[in-house]
């Protein structure tokens, strides 16, 4: 496990590895919410600079205002994120990113039904 910490200085995000070593690993960043994606991108850069072989992300709520999801879409050989999993909690985002690598959608329906014991 690798723990990263973020500090904001004005509009700048500074991400540092707080504990762990990503060298030689496929690291999956886990976060609750993404909007612009700036923090995820900074985290990916730090992890890659410290030897992560691949970086992916799981985010529960992919809000992505102003189509900010576009900065994650694979273009040619440029693949900062191997996978980017999000749930279907934001239907407009799901429609926008459907069938666009690296995004994969995880349905919340089964988890919610199980939690409600339906």
C-alpha positions as CSV (number, residue, x, y, z in Angstrom):
1,X,0.0,0.0,0.0
2,X,1.2,3.5,-0.9
3,X,-0.3,6.6,0.8
4,X,0.0,9.9,-1.0
5,X,-0.7,13.3,0.6
6,X,-1.9,16.5,-1.2
7,X,-1.2,20.0,-0.2
8,X,-2.7,23.0,-2.0
9,X,-0.7,26.2,-2.5
10,X,-3.1,28.5,-4.3
11,X,-4.1,26.8,-7.5
12,X,-1.2,24.4,-7.3
13,X,-1.5,20.8,-6.0
14,X,1.6,19.3,-4.5
15,X,1.4,15.5,-4.1
16,X,4.0,13.5,-2.1
17,X,4.3,9.9,-1.2
18,X,3.7,9.7,2.6
19,X,4.4,6.0,3.0
20,X,5.1,3.0,0.9
21,X,7.1,2.3,-2.2
22,X,5.4,2.0,-5.6
23,X,8.5,0.8,-7.4
24,X,7.8,-2.1,-9.7
25,X,4.0,-2.1,-8.9
26,X,0.7,-1.6,-10.6
27,X,-0.7,1.1,-8.3
28,X,-4.5,1.8,-8.1
29,X,-5.4,5.2,-6.8
30,X,-8.7,5.0,-4.8
31,X,-10.7,8.2,-4.3
32,X,-14.2,9.1,-3.5
33,X,-14.8,11.9,-6.0
34,X,-13.1,13.4,-9.1
35,X,-14.0,16.7,-10.8
36,X,-11.2,18.2,-12.8
37,X,-8.8,15.3,-12.2
38,X,-5.8,17.5,-11.4
39,X,-5.0,15.7,-8.1
40,X,-5.2,12.3,-9.8
41,X,-2.9,13.4,-12.6
42,X,-0.4,14.9,-10.1
43,X,-0.5,11.7,-8.0
44,X,0.1,9.6,-11.2
45,X,3.1,11.6,-12.1
46,X,4.6,11.2,-8.6
47,X,3.9,7.5,-8.5
48,X,5.4,7.0,-12.0
49,X,8.5,9.0,-11.1
50,X,9.0,6.7,-8.1
51,X,9.0,3.6,-10.2
52,X,5.3,2.5,-10.5
53,X,5.1,0.3,-13.6
54,X,1.4,1.2,-14.2
55,X,-1.1,3.5,-12.5
56,X,-4.9,3.1,-12.6
57,X,-7.7,4.8,-10.7
58,X,-10.9,3.9,-9.0
59,X,-13.3,6.7,-8.2
60,X,-16.8,6.3,-6.8
61,X,-18.3,9.5,-8.2
62,X,-17.0,10.8,-11.5
63,X,-18.5,14.3,-11.8
64,X,-16.1,15.7,-14.5
65,X,-17.6,19.2,-15.1
66,X,-16.9,20.8,-18.4
67,X,-15.9,17.4,-19.9
68,X,-12.7,17.3,-17.8
69,X,-12.8,13.5,-18.3
70,X,-11.2,14.1,-21.7
71,X,-7.8,14.6,-20.2
72,X,-7.8,10.9,-19.2
73,X,-8.8,9.4,-22.6
74,X,-6.0,7.4,-24.2
75,X,-4.6,9.2,-27.2
76,X,-2.2,7.1,-29.4
77,X,0.5,5.6,-27.2
78,X,-0.1,8.1,-24.4
79,X,-1.6,6.1,-21.5
80,X,-1.0,7.8,-18.2
81,X,-3.7,5.6,-16.6
82,X,-4.0,1.9,-17.5
83,X,-7.6,1.7,-16.2
84,X,-10.0,4.2,-14.8
85,X,-12.9,2.6,-13.0
86,X,-15.9,4.7,-11.9
87,X,-19.4,3.8,-10.7
88,X,-22.6,4.7,-12.5
89,X,-23.5,7.2,-9.8
90,X,-23.3,10.1,-12.3
91,X,-25.4,9.0,-15.3
92,X,-24.4,12.0,-17.5
93,X,-20.7,11.1,-17.0
94,X,-21.4,7.4,-17.9
95,X,-23.1,8.5,-21.2
96,X,-20.1,10.7,-22.0
97,X,-17.3,8.2,-21.3
98,X,-18.9,5.0,-22.5
99,X,-16.6,2.9,-24.6
100,X,-13.7,5.3,-24.1
101,X,-10.4,3.8,-22.8
102,X,-9.2,3.8,-20.1
103,X,-12.7,4.1,-18.5
104,X,-14.7,1.2,-17.2
105,X,-18.1,1.6,-15.5
106,X,-19.0,-0.4,-12.4
107,X,-22.7,-0.6,-11.6
108,X,-23.8,0.2,-8.1
109,X,-27.2,-1.5,-8.5
110,X,-26.2,-4.9,-7.1
111,X,-24.4,-3.3,-4.1
112,X,-27.4,-1.1,-3.3
113,X,-29.9,-4.0,-3.7
114,X,-27.7,-6.2,-1.4
115,X,-27.4,-3.4,1.2
116,X,-31.2,-2.9,1.1
117,X,-31.6,-6.7,1.2
118,X,-33.9,-6.7,-1.8
